[in-house]
Amino acid sequence: MTGRTTGRPAERAPADFDLAVVGAGITGAMVAHLAAEGDRSLRVLTVDGGAPGATHLSAGLDVPTGHTPQKRAMAARSSAVYARLRAERPTLPIRPADTYWLIGRAGLGRLRESMAGPRLTEAGAGGGARLDGVLPGVRQGADRLLLRSGGGTHADVGRLTEHLLAGQRRRPGSEVWSGLPVTGVRPRDGGYELTCGGEARAVAGKVVVATGAWALAGPFGDVARARGLRIKKVAALHLGVRPPAGAPVLIFDDDDAFLLPWREKGYWLFSFTSDHWDGSPEDGPPELSPEDHRTAAGILREHVPALAGKIRGGRAFYDGYTPDRMPLVEEVEGWPGVVLALGGNGSGYRLAPAVAERALELLGPREGGRS
Ligand SMILES: Cc1cc2nc3c(=O)[nH]c(=O)nc-3n(C[C@H](O)[C@H](O)[C@H](O)COP(=O)(O)OP(=O)(O)OC[C@H]3O[C@@H](n4cnc5c(N)ncnc54)[C@H](O)[C@@H]3O)c2cc1C
């Protein structure tokens, strides 16, 4: 890509990069970070529309699990990359999270099989007492098992993403642009031209599209739609009870929900499944509906009744969901060097490193990250 001539007056020439990443959520930031780790001389542009996405509202829980071998491999790989990043930069906002699981006996086999690394052990009476100490009145029930696993972490995903982008800004030849939605990508001189509002702003040899919930409306939206990508709301509530020091995460596996102590913010975060499909971030962030409140309060009443009356707000955004719940990471047919990195499926933080590595693999050796 170096030395490409544009044939335009210098002051109007679009900026020139080896790799352009469209979207600066955790997926795009991770792609740019791992690409630069693989080749320090790579000139990477990350360009973002400026609207904060799911990344900035994420619960940020990473417990490496997966219901298919492929997903388990991605989960384990991602956790390993996060562990390396934490070891290299201990100030990154990622902390270990002691994790307990409350699950009906019938689900135990499925849960054991889904673990991608961490060991699952019976928590025993000591574990039950510990949990009751931090979540008074938690109903463990004779028909349920209380289990414990290590290897989980909790991140402030928005801050983590800002750290990664700050690193990119410091790298000579690389840039991060914000507030500029990419409206078009088209072939140019063996690479691609990125247009924003009809104006050519950058050219790059290769392009990764990581536009999160905007995927259907943005570049290659028709491709994402044809691959079955849909948009779903992801929601969590804030419970007005201050978590004590050392409080663990509690996962209600049968309900696809969890309680996470967010001590810095002074509340427990309760993540649950909101079944609201086909909204659009272009209409602004979604609201937590009365139905969301009913669903969440119902799960809380069943497991920790004392918390059901403590709902003090919450957070929600959209995420891309694929039919098989696997990330959509593939080269666009007929567009060599353009790769989609979409489909967070509500787990886009914990799978971001594996998604980024796969995207870079598809782009070829020069942009391949280190192992
Ligand atoms: C409440 C909540 C809780 C969650 N909890 C967890 C959890 O515990 N664990 C977990 O793993 N995941 C969780 N998730 C999911 C996870 O946060 C997302 O999957 C992940 O953040 C998606 O990241 P992304 O970078 O793909 O997309 P986003 O974060 O949405 O970023 C996309 C970016 O692209 C930009 N963009 C869009 N279109 C364009 C364009 N045309 N040009 C330029 N830029 C563009 C947007 O402005 C945005 O900045 C949660 C999500 C929510 C909302």
Ligand as a Chemical Component Dictionary entry (heavy atoms), coordinates in Angstrom:
data_LIG
# 
_chem_comp.id                   LIG 
_chem_comp.type                 NON-POLYMER 
_chem_comp.pdbx_formal_charge   0 
_chem_comp.three_letter_code    LIG 
# 
loop_
_chem_comp_atom.comp_id 
_chem_comp_atom.atom_id 
_chem_comp_atom.alt_atom_id 
_chem_comp_atom.type_symbol 
_chem_comp_atom.charge 
_chem_comp_atom.model_Cartn_x 
_chem_comp_atom.model_Cartn_y 
_chem_comp_atom.model_Cartn_z 
_chem_comp_atom.pdbx_ordinal 
LIG C1  C1  C 0 -26.274 -4.598  28.850 1  
LIG C2  C2  C 0 -25.274 -5.452  28.129 2  
LIG C3  C3  C 0 -24.579 -6.440  28.837 3  
LIG C4  C4  C 0 -23.637 -7.230  28.172 4  
LIG N1  N1  N 0 -22.905 -8.132  28.904 5  
LIG C5  C5  C 0 -21.946 -8.873  28.310 6  
LIG C6  C6  C 0 -21.116 -9.726  29.068 7  
LIG O1  O1  O 0 -21.248 -9.834  30.285 8  
LIG N2  N2  N 0 -20.143 -10.424 28.405 9  
LIG C7  C7  C 0 -19.966 -10.323 27.055 10 
LIG O2  O2  O 0 -19.084 -10.981 26.516 11 
LIG N3  N3  N 0 -20.739 -9.505  26.310 12 
LIG C8  C8  C 0 -21.722 -8.784  26.904 13 
LIG N4  N4  N 0 -22.493 -7.926  26.167 14 
LIG C9  C9  C 0 -22.330 -7.914  24.712 15 
LIG C10 C10 C 0 -21.110 -7.122  24.313 16 
LIG O3  O3  O 0 -21.044 -5.925  25.049 17 
LIG C11 C11 C 0 -21.184 -6.821  22.801 18 
LIG O4  O4  O 0 -21.320 -8.049  22.107 19 
LIG C12 C12 C 0 -19.928 -6.120  22.316 20 
LIG O5  O5  O 0 -19.675 -4.958  23.069 21 
LIG C13 C13 C 0 -20.080 -5.741  20.828 22 
LIG O6  O6  O 0 -18.945 -5.004  20.475 23 
LIG P1  P1  P 0 -18.767 -4.467  18.991 24 
LIG O7  O7  O 0 -17.476 -3.752  18.952 25 
LIG O8  O8  O 0 -18.969 -5.599  18.056 26 
LIG O9  O9  O 0 -20.005 -3.494  18.755 27 
LIG P2  P2  P 0 -20.298 -2.057  19.419 28 
LIG O10 O10 O 0 -19.774 -1.965  20.791 29 
LIG O11 O11 O 0 -21.765 -1.828  19.239 30 
LIG O12 O12 O 0 -19.459 -1.068  18.538 31 
LIG C14 C14 C 0 -19.746 -0.814  17.194 32 
LIG C15 C15 C 0 -19.116 0.530   16.858 33 
LIG O13 O13 O 0 -19.208 0.731   15.461 34 
LIG C16 C16 C 0 -19.502 2.081   15.224 35 
LIG N5  N5  N 0 -20.118 2.161   13.895 36 
LIG C17 C17 C 0 -21.300 1.648   13.500 37 
LIG N6  N6  N 0 -21.520 1.906   12.192 38 
LIG C18 C18 C 0 -20.449 2.594   11.756 39 
LIG C19 C19 C 0 -20.076 3.146   10.485 40 
LIG N7  N7  N 0 -20.856 3.031   9.406  41 
LIG N8  N8  N 0 -18.890 3.807   10.388 42 
LIG C20 C20 C 0 -18.077 3.926   11.454 43 
LIG N9  N9  N 0 -18.389 3.418   12.683 44 
LIG C21 C21 C 0 -19.553 2.756   12.827 45 
LIG C22 C22 C 0 -20.436 2.478   16.349 46 
LIG O14 O14 O 0 -20.448 3.882   16.545 47 
LIG C23 C23 C 0 -19.814 1.711   17.528 48 
LIG O15 O15 O 0 -18.860 2.492   18.205 49 
LIG C24 C24 C 0 -23.422 -7.090  26.800 50 
LIG C25 C25 C 0 -24.109 -6.093  26.086 51 
LIG C26 C26 C 0 -25.020 -5.273  26.740 52 
LIG C27 C27 C 0 -25.726 -4.197  25.980 53 
# 
loop_
_chem_comp_bond.comp_id 
_chem_comp_bond.atom_id_1 
_chem_comp_bond.atom_id_2 
_chem_comp_bond.value_order 
_chem_comp_bond.pdbx_ordinal 
LIG C1  C2  SING 1  
LIG C2  C3  SING 2  
LIG C2  C26 DOUB 3  
LIG C3  C4  DOUB 4  
LIG C4  N1  SING 5  
LIG C4  C24 SING 6  
LIG N1  C5  DOUB 7  
LIG C5  C6  SING 8  
LIG C5  C8  SING 9  
LIG C6  O1  DOUB 10 
LIG C6  N2  SING 11 
LIG N2  C7  SING 12 
LIG C7  O2  DOUB 13 
LIG C7  N3  SING 14 
LIG N3  C8  DOUB 15 
LIG C8  N4  SING 16 
LIG N4  C9  SING 17 
LIG N4  C24 SING 18 
LIG C9  C10 SING 19 
LIG C10 O3  SING 20 
LIG C10 C11 SING 21 
LIG C11 O4  SING 22 
LIG C11 C12 SING 23 
LIG C12 O5  SING 24 
LIG C12 C13 SING 25 
LIG C13 O6  SING 26 
LIG O6  P1  SING 27 
LIG P1  O7  DOUB 28 
LIG P1  O8  SING 29 
LIG P1  O9  SING 30 
LIG O9  P2  SING 31 
LIG P2  O10 DOUB 32 
LIG P2  O11 SING 33 
LIG P2  O12 SING 34 
LIG O12 C14 SING 35 
LIG C14 C15 SING 36 
LIG C15 O13 SING 37 
LIG C15 C23 SING 38 
LIG O13 C16 SING 39 
LIG C16 N5  SING 40 
LIG C16 C22 SING 41 
LIG N5  C17 SING 42 
LIG N5  C21 SING 43 
LIG C17 N6  DOUB 44 
LIG N6  C18 SING 45 
LIG C18 C19 SING 46 
LIG C18 C21 DOUB 47 
LIG C19 N7  SING 48 
LIG C19 N8  DOUB 49 
LIG N8  C20 SING 50 
LIG C20 N9  DOUB 51 
LIG N9  C21 SING 52 
LIG C22 O14 SING 53 
LIG C22 C23 SING 54 
LIG C23 O15 SING 55 
LIG C24 C25 DOUB 56 
LIG C25 C26 SING 57 
LIG C26 C27 SING 58 
# 
